[in-house]
Amino acid sequence: MKILLSLIAAALLLVTSGSARAGQTFDAVKKRGAVVCGVHTGLGGFGAPDQKGNWAGLDVDVCRAVAAAMFGDSEKVKYVPLSAQQRLTALQSGEIDMLSRNTTWTLTREAANGLLFTATNFFDGQGFLVAKKLGVKAATELNGATVCVQTGTTTELNLSDFARANKLDIKPVTIENFEEAASAFVAGRCDAMTSDKSQLAAIRANQTPNPDDYVILPELISKEPLSTAVRQGDDQWFNLVKWSFYAMVEAEERGVTSANVDAMTKSPDPNIQRLLGASGDMGKGLGVDNKWAYVIIKQVGNYGESFERNVGKASKLKLERGLNALWNKGGLMYAMPIR
């Protein structure tokens, strides 16, 4: 009897581990022929359609990278614009395959919501945007100020914590929609706007009448690791999304760009050979072609290329690399070894 029970337990273990390995989401995406990716409703530099309706941004590039890895075509993505209130529910319910929408990685969002964050694609922090004419030089000078903030976000909670910790009488003006909150600030309904500094830079660049009339205060009042998320329960899909992003970072570390990737396939460096599929069998474990990373770099670019065109000095946001510089250049951006 004990032997029989042991055999049954072993069989159940094989079935459950095998089903997780097979990947319900992975298989569904592959069968569908496109990745359904949840993105922002319109945040310049991170996720927004251009005048022709083509989606672009740092978060969008992660969606494109996953499609490139799986299908060999970065355009095989269906974008679903989601508000802050909709985004987690949409992922939990299966409406989207992955969420790439400037979402902060927190314990509660993973443990209580059944999600897994794959990798941080932008290290951010919450700050304050004010008009220069207000004469405020530091966030601790906002006592008595009204502050526009999007409700239902970690931003709202952080603002409350900051005010209480610094004994400031800050009056939140809570607005459900991000674009409406930004418009309210620009219209003068609030003394300040609080959000991730990347979002504040987008507001200043894209929504104010004269960006030079506004300043982002120097303080960061929170840690905001903005990350891509998937549902728990599909290790294969989790791995593909995670490693698709790491391939972009690894490519920057190795000096591989969209322009030189073909020449770099002949590099004698074994790390580059593995990355580009010139040697080894890295794609097999992910369930994709061995050239998966090559296609990502060719069609989407490395992380540095994505950063510069979307949010860096070549963009309207003109953000410094800062914490998002590579780990060997003073930043936190670090790819796990592809070997």
FIKOL-435179 format. One line per field, with one value per residue (C-alpha): y, z negated, x; residue number from 0; residue in one letter. Coordinates in Angstrom, 3 decimals, m for minus. Layout:
% FIKOL-435179
Y: (Y | ...) $
Z: (Z | ...) $
X: (X | ...) $
num: (NUM | ...) $
residu: (A | ...) $
END
This chain:
% FIKOL-435179
Y: (0.000 | 2.428 | 1.637 | 2.338 | 5.663 | 6.628 | 5.841 | 7.896 | 10.829 | 10.642 | 10.527 | 13.565 | 15.427 | 14.660 | 15.760 | 19.033 | 19.904 | 18.902 | 21.035 | 24.045 | 23.435 | 23.151 | 26.634 | 27.423 | 31.059 | 30.214 | 27.724 | 30.121 | 32.936 | 30.634 | 29.340 | 32.850 | 34.147 | 37.400 | 38.691 | 40.592 | 43.251 | 45.635 | 49.143 | 52.682 | 54.644 | 57.215 | 58.048 | 59.544 | 57.743 | 54.605 | 53.647 | 55.788 | 55.657 | 58.094 | 60.140 | 57.073 | 54.881 | 52.967 | 52.213 | 53.233 | 53.574 | 51.892 | 49.575 | 48.902 | 47.750 | 44.959 | 43.737 | 43.878 | 42.000 | 39.116 | 38.922 | 38.949 | 36.097 | 33.957 | 34.675 | 36.229 | 39.343 | 42.235 | 43.535 | 40.564 | 42.389 | 43.469 | 46.477 | 46.912 | 50.393 | 50.118 | 52.594 | 52.143 | 50.689 | 48.224 | 46.926 | 44.266 | 42.914 | 42.626 | 40.484 | 38.360 | 37.669 | 36.616 | 39.594 | 40.236 | 37.938 | 40.398 | 43.823 | 46.304 | 49.547 | 51.429 | 49.302 | 49.245 | 45.843 | 45.351 | 42.433 | 42.864 | 42.861 | 39.551 | 37.751 | 38.909 | 39.277 | 36.109 | 37.938 | 37.610 | 40.525 | 39.483 | 42.200 | 45.930 | 47.891 | 51.328 | 52.211 | 55.210 | 57.109 | 59.364 | 63.112 | 66.426 | 68.726 | 72.424 | 75.659 | 77.714 | 80.734 | 78.917 | 79.486 | 76.033 | 74.488 | 71.310 | 68.930 | 69.758 | 73.285 | 72.015 | 72.521 | 73.685 | 72.901 | 71.127 | 68.171 | 66.403 | 62.616 | 59.653 | 57.596 | 53.821 | 53.843 | 53.425 | 57.113 | 58.116 | 55.990 | 57.323 | 60.919 | 60.225 | 58.553 | 61.430 | 64.079 | 62.222 | 61.474 | 65.128 | 66.602 | 68.450 | 69.581 | 68.446 | 68.490 | 65.695 | 66.330 | 62.753 | 62.063 | 58.598 | 59.140 | 59.962 | 62.241 | 64.149 | 64.515 | 65.934 | 68.279 | 69.487 | 70.355 | 72.194 | 74.099 | 75.314 | 73.275 | 72.084 | 73.619 | 70.466 | 67.129 | 63.969 | 60.790 | 58.790 | 61.194 | 59.593 | 60.453 | 63.975 | 64.399 | 63.247 | 65.729 | 68.585 | 67.698 | 66.922 | 68.718 | 72.021 | 75.153 | 75.857 | 73.055 | 75.563 | 77.113 | 73.922 | 72.089 | 68.597 | 68.939 | 67.060 | 64.662 | 61.072 | 59.991 | 56.336 | 53.451 | 52.664 | 49.704 | 49.719 | 46.177 | 43.854 | 41.373 | 38.043 | 35.689 | 33.058 | 29.440 | 29.461 | 29.185 | 28.926 | 32.198 | 33.892 | 32.796 | 34.015 | 37.472 | 37.820 | 36.665 | 38.680 | 41.816 | 40.514 | 39.886 | 43.604 | 44.519 | 41.843 | 43.136 | 46.627 | 45.208 | 43.353 | 46.262 | 44.535 | 46.924 | 46.719 | 48.157 | 45.759 | 42.594 | 40.787 | 41.434 | 40.462 | 36.958 | 36.329 | 37.563 | 35.154 | 36.122 | 33.024 | 35.240 | 36.995 | 33.698 | 32.287 | 35.474 | 35.564 | 31.832 | 31.318 | 28.602 | 26.751 | 26.059 | 28.887 | 29.014 | 25.399 | 25.960 | 28.879 | 26.987 | 29.317 | 29.468 | 29.617 | 33.037 | 34.522 | 37.147 | 38.004 | 38.845 | 40.985 | 43.039 | 43.281 | 44.427 | 46.233 | 47.090 | 46.788 | 48.425 | 51.515 | 52.084 | 51.703 | 54.047 | 56.805 | 56.941 | 56.745 | 58.628 | 59.625 | 62.697 | 62.007 | 62.079 | 64.769 | 63.597 | 64.058 | 61.863 | 61.009 | 57.309 | 57.668 | 54.489 | 52.970 | 53.033 | 49.660 | 48.215 | 48.719 | 52.374 | 53.475 | 52.282 | 49.348 | 47.805 | 44.269 | 41.248 | 37.750 | 35.669 | 34.131 | 30.871) $
Z: (0.000 | m0.911 | 2.378 | 4.290 | 2.512 | 3.260 | 6.936 | 7.063 | 5.341 | 7.766 | 10.731 | 9.442 | 9.007 | 12.588 | 13.890 | 11.976 | 12.741 | 16.363 | 16.761 | 15.268 | 17.582 | 20.614 | 19.913 | 20.405 | 21.239 | 23.331 | 25.397 | 25.765 | 26.997 | 29.434 | 30.811 | 31.106 | 32.980 | 31.040 | 27.561 | 25.816 | 23.827 | 21.291 | 21.638 | 20.448 | 21.846 | 23.054 | 21.268 | 23.617 | 23.503 | 21.890 | 23.716 | 26.167 | 29.795 | 32.247 | 34.817 | 37.058 | 34.240 | 33.789 | 30.155 | 28.841 | 25.521 | 23.094 | 21.808 | 25.329 | 26.338 | 23.749 | 25.379 | 28.758 | 27.443 | 26.212 | 29.579 | 31.377 | 29.204 | 29.638 | 33.234 | 34.828 | 35.409 | 32.932 | 34.524 | 33.431 | 30.417 | 29.584 | 27.243 | 24.608 | 22.999 | 19.283 | 16.461 | 13.103 | 11.698 | 14.578 | 15.040 | 12.316 | 12.797 | 16.537 | 15.929 | 13.236 | 15.406 | 18.453 | 20.576 | 21.247 | 21.358 | 19.763 | 18.163 | 19.264 | 17.903 | 15.516 | 12.597 | 9.292 | 8.067 | 4.521 | 2.137 | 1.994 | 5.748 | 5.995 | 2.852 | 2.689 | 6.377 | 7.812 | 10.025 | 10.734 | 11.679 | 14.165 | 14.213 | 13.534 | 16.773 | 15.104 | 11.604 | 10.559 | 7.500 | 6.616 | 6.727 | 7.147 | 10.137 | 9.461 | 11.396 | 10.888 | 9.992 | 6.830 | 5.492 | 3.878 | 3.844 | 1.812 | 1.124 | m2.584 | m1.667 | m0.473 | m3.821 | m3.134 | 0.577 | 2.684 | 4.588 | 7.562 | 7.269 | 9.077 | 6.787 | 6.439 | 6.786 | 4.576 | 5.344 | 3.211 | 0.293 | 0.552 | 0.476 | m2.728 | m4.320 | m3.297 | m4.718 | m8.000 | m8.407 | m7.804 | m9.700 | m6.614 | m6.008 | m2.395 | m0.822 | 1.792 | 4.810 | 5.852 | 9.457 | 10.890 | 14.390 | 14.811 | 17.812 | 15.965 | 12.910 | 15.083 | 16.850 | 13.502 | 12.395 | 15.619 | 15.330 | 11.869 | 9.737 | 7.617 | 6.388 | 7.224 | 8.990 | 7.504 | 9.389 | 10.489 | 11.712 | 15.156 | 15.397 | 14.164 | 16.884 | 19.460 | 18.163 | 18.232 | 21.757 | 23.354 | 21.482 | 20.104 | 22.284 | 21.591 | 20.001 | 18.819 | 16.482 | 14.416 | 12.201 | 10.703 | 7.061 | 6.138 | 3.515 | 4.129 | 1.504 | 2.518 | 4.381 | 7.570 | 9.448 | 12.563 | 13.830 | 16.209 | 14.663 | 15.602 | 13.847 | 11.476 | 12.596 | 15.931 | 15.462 | 19.176 | 19.985 | 16.958 | 18.160 | 21.715 | 20.652 | 18.104 | 20.355 | 23.335 | 21.314 | 19.926 | 23.494 | 24.211 | 21.160 | 21.872 | 25.431 | 24.179 | 21.753 | 24.623 | 27.068 | 29.371 | 31.123 | 33.770 | 36.219 | 35.572 | 34.504 | 37.793 | 37.606 | 33.929 | 34.725 | 35.859 | 32.564 | 30.885 | 27.471 | 26.168 | 24.241 | 27.438 | 29.324 | 26.748 | 26.720 | 30.488 | 30.966 | 32.786 | 30.255 | 27.499 | 27.297 | 25.175 | 26.981 | 26.261 | 22.550 | 23.344 | 26.001 | 28.814 | 31.709 | 30.845 | 32.558 | 30.137 | 28.677 | 32.077 | 33.366 | 30.302 | 30.783 | 34.554 | 34.409 | 31.058 | 30.077 | 26.835 | 23.601 | 24.123 | 27.581 | 26.243 | 23.333 | 25.434 | 28.151 | 25.718 | 22.545 | 22.831 | 24.124 | 27.685 | 26.587 | 25.436 | 21.823 | 21.842 | 18.777 | 17.493 | 17.249 | 13.491 | 11.685 | 15.064 | 16.233 | 16.466 | 13.221 | 14.416 | 15.202 | 11.853 | 12.259 | 11.174 | 14.555 | 14.455 | 16.631 | 15.232 | 17.046 | 20.326 | 20.135) $
X: (0.000 | 2.806 | 4.526 | 1.300 | 0.794 | 4.393 | 3.931 | 0.734 | 2.449 | 5.364 | 2.975 | 1.093 | 4.361 | 5.333 | 1.944 | 1.883 | 5.481 | 5.013 | 1.889 | 3.638 | 6.551 | 4.295 | 2.972 | m0.713 | m0.023 | 3.016 | 1.007 | m1.939 | 0.300 | 2.054 | m1.244 | m2.690 | 0.338 | 0.608 | 1.415 | m1.390 | 0.429 | m1.100 | 0.363 | m0.302 | m3.220 | m0.711 | 2.548 | 5.116 | 8.450 | 7.010 | 3.846 | 1.868 | 0.717 | 2.275 | 0.349 | 0.117 | m1.177 | 2.085 | 2.867 | 6.276 | 8.079 | 10.438 | 7.681 | 6.426 | 9.911 | 9.717 | 6.485 | 8.197 | 11.220 | 9.049 | 7.262 | 10.610 | 11.882 | 8.782 | 7.765 | 10.844 | 8.721 | 8.575 | 5.375 | 3.275 | 1.878 | m1.666 | m1.571 | m4.275 | m4.271 | m5.052 | m5.608 | m3.896 | m7.116 | m7.569 | m4.023 | m3.689 | m7.213 | m6.646 | m3.579 | m5.227 | m8.277 | m6.243 | m7.309 | m3.616 | m0.571 | 1.845 | 1.745 | 4.396 | 3.009 | 5.340 | 4.130 | 5.993 | 7.191 | 5.882 | 5.412 | 1.633 | 1.223 | 3.058 | 1.920 | m1.691 | m2.516 | m0.999 | 1.480 | 5.185 | 7.416 | 10.047 | 12.718 | 12.970 | 13.246 | 13.355 | 14.538 | 12.467 | 11.308 | 8.418 | 8.917 | 7.120 | 6.609 | 5.964 | 5.827 | 8.993 | 6.883 | 5.793 | 9.302 | 9.562 | 13.036 | 12.422 | 9.556 | 9.702 | 8.558 | 5.168 | 3.434 | m0.121 | 0.133 | m2.456 | m0.998 | m2.577 | m2.232 | m3.729 | m5.925 | m5.605 | m1.815 | 1.245 | 1.818 | m1.161 | 0.051 | 3.600 | 2.344 | 0.429 | 3.462 | 5.755 | 3.416 | 2.985 | 6.709 | 7.642 | 4.673 | 3.450 | m0.116 | m0.407 | m3.859 | m4.166 | m6.379 | m7.152 | m8.101 | m8.728 | m7.331 | m3.626 | m4.134 | m6.863 | m4.621 | m1.841 | m4.270 | m5.592 | m2.063 | m1.227 | m4.543 | m3.515 | m5.916 | m2.979 | 0.252 | 2.178 | 1.884 | 3.339 | 4.169 | 7.191 | 9.864 | 9.724 | 6.015 | 6.660 | 9.275 | 6.707 | 4.134 | 6.633 | 7.778 | 4.431 | 1.648 | 2.933 | 2.784 | 6.482 | 8.572 | 11.186 | 8.598 | 8.409 | 10.873 | 11.041 | 12.089 | 15.292 | 13.911 | 12.892 | 10.352 | 10.119 | 11.695 | 9.783 | 11.265 | 9.091 | 8.773 | 6.986 | 4.545 | 2.955 | 0.558 | 1.847 | 1.649 | 3.467 | 7.216 | 7.908 | 6.155 | 7.746 | 11.181 | 10.664 | 9.488 | 12.293 | 15.110 | 13.883 | 14.557 | 17.850 | 19.008 | 18.635 | 20.718 | 23.327 | 23.634 | 24.429 | 27.004 | 28.690 | 28.541 | 26.053 | 23.660 | 20.967 | 23.492 | 26.387 | 24.567 | 25.226 | 28.953 | 28.990 | 27.743 | 31.335 | 32.810 | 35.266 | 33.809 | 31.964 | 29.521 | 28.472 | 28.327 | 25.894 | 23.834 | 23.414 | 22.921 | 26.215 | 27.031 | 25.235 | 21.526 | 20.105 | 16.779 | 15.860 | 15.276 | 12.982 | 11.036 | 12.058 | 14.521 | 18.197 | 18.397 | 15.844 | 18.190 | 19.677 | 16.192 | 15.430 | 18.580 | 18.164 | 14.542 | 14.273 | 17.845 | 19.756 | 18.604 | 20.752 | 19.289 | 15.768 | 16.455 | 17.991 | 15.333 | 12.405 | 13.374 | 17.053 | 18.837 | 17.683 | 14.031 | 11.621 | 11.991 | 15.791 | 16.342 | 19.805 | 20.652 | 21.237 | 20.229 | 19.387 | 22.992 | 24.706 | 26.041 | 29.637 | 28.920 | 27.543 | 23.957 | 21.787 | 20.977 | 22.329 | 21.542 | 21.672 | 24.330 | 23.161 | 25.046) $
num: (0 | 1 | 2 | 3 | 4 | 5 | 6 | 7 | 8 | 9 | 10 | 11 | 12 | 13 | 14 | 15 | 16 | 17 | 18 | 19 | 20 | 21 | 22 | 23 | 24 | 25 | 26 | 27 | 28 | 29 | 30 | 31 | 32 | 33 | 34 | 35 | 36 | 37 | 38 | 39 | 40 | 41 | 42 | 43 | 44 | 45 | 46 | 47 | 48 | 49 | 50 | 51 | 52 | 53 | 54 | 55 | 56 | 57 | 58 | 59 | 60 | 61 | 62 | 63 | 64 | 65 | 66 | 67 | 68 | 69 | 70 | 71 | 72 | 73 | 74 | 75 | 76 | 77 | 78 | 79 | 80 | 81 | 82 | 83 | 84 | 85 | 86 | 87 | 88 | 89 | 90 | 91 | 92 | 93 | 94 | 95 | 96 | 97 | 98 | 99 | 100 | 101 | 102 | 103 | 104 | 105 | 106 | 107 | 108 | 109 | 110 | 111 | 112 | 113 | 114 | 115 | 116 | 117 | 118 | 119 | 120 | 121 | 122 | 123 | 124 | 125 | 126 | 127 | 128 | 129 | 130 | 131 | 132 | 133 | 134 | 135 | 136 | 137 | 138 | 139 | 140 | 141 | 142 | 143 | 144 | 145 | 146 | 147 | 148 | 149 | 150 | 151 | 152 | 153 | 154 | 155 | 156 | 157 | 158 | 159 | 160 | 161 | 162 | 163 | 164 | 165 | 166 | 167 | 168 | 169 | 170 | 171 | 172 | 173 | 174 | 175 | 176 | 177 | 178 | 179 | 180 | 181 | 182 | 183 | 184 | 185 | 186 | 187 | 188 | 189 | 190 | 191 | 192 | 193 | 194 | 195 | 196 | 197 | 198 | 199 | 200 | 201 | 202 | 203 | 204 | 205 | 206 | 207 | 208 | 209 | 210 | 211 | 212 | 213 | 214 | 215 | 216 | 217 | 218 | 219 | 220 | 221 | 222 | 223 | 224 | 225 | 226 | 227 | 228 | 229 | 230 | 231 | 232 | 233 | 234 | 235 | 236 | 237 | 238 | 239 | 240 | 241 | 242 | 243 | 244 | 245 | 246 | 247 | 248 | 249 | 250 | 251 | 252 | 253 | 254 | 255 | 256 | 257 | 258 | 259 | 260 | 261 | 262 | 263 | 264 | 265 | 266 | 267 | 268 | 269 | 270 | 271 | 272 | 273 | 274 | 275 | 276 | 277 | 278 | 279 | 280 | 281 | 282 | 283 | 284 | 285 | 286 | 287 | 288 | 289 | 290 | 291 | 292 | 293 | 294 | 295 | 296 | 297 | 298 | 299 | 300 | 301 | 302 | 303 | 304 | 305 | 306 | 307 | 308 | 309 | 310 | 311 | 312 | 313 | 314 | 315 | 316 | 317 | 318 | 319 | 320 | 321 | 322 | 323 | 324 | 325 | 326 | 327 | 328 | 329 | 330 | 331 | 332 | 333 | 334 | 335 | 336 | 337 | 338) $
residu: (M | K | I | L | L | S | L | I | A | A | A | L | L | L | V | T | S | G | S | A | R | A | G | Q | T | F | D | A | V | K | K | R | G | A | V | V | C | G | V | H | T | G | L | G | G | F | G | A | P | D | Q | K | G | N | W | A | G | L | D | V | D | V | C | R | A | V | A | A | A | M | F | G | D | S | E | K | V | K | Y | V | P | L | S | A | Q | Q | R | L | T | A | L | Q | S | G | E | I | D | M | L | S | R | N | T | T | W | T | L | T | R | E | A | A | N | G | L | L | F | T | A | T | N | F | F | D | G | Q | G | F | L | V | A | K | K | L | G | V | K | A | A | T | E | L | N | G | A | T | V | C | V | Q | T | G | T | T | T | E | L | N | L | S | D | F | A | R | A | N | K | L | D | I | K | P | V | T | I | E | N | F | E | E | A | A | S | A | F | V | A | G | R | C | D | A | M | T | S | D | K | S | Q | L | A | A | I | R | A | N | Q | T | P | N | P | D | D | Y | V | I | L | P | E | L | I | S | K | E | P | L | S | T | A | V | R | Q | G | D | D | Q | W | F | N | L | V | K | W | S | F | Y | A | M | V | E | A | E | E | R | G | V | T | S | A | N | V | D | A | M | T | K | S | P | D | P | N | I | Q | R | L | L | G | A | S | G | D | M | G | K | G | L | G | V | D | N | K | W | A | Y | V | I | I | K | Q | V | G | N | Y | G | E | S | F | E | R | N | V | G | K | A | S | K | L | K | L | E | R | G | L | N | A | L | W | N | K | G | G | L | M | Y | A | M | P | I | R) $
END
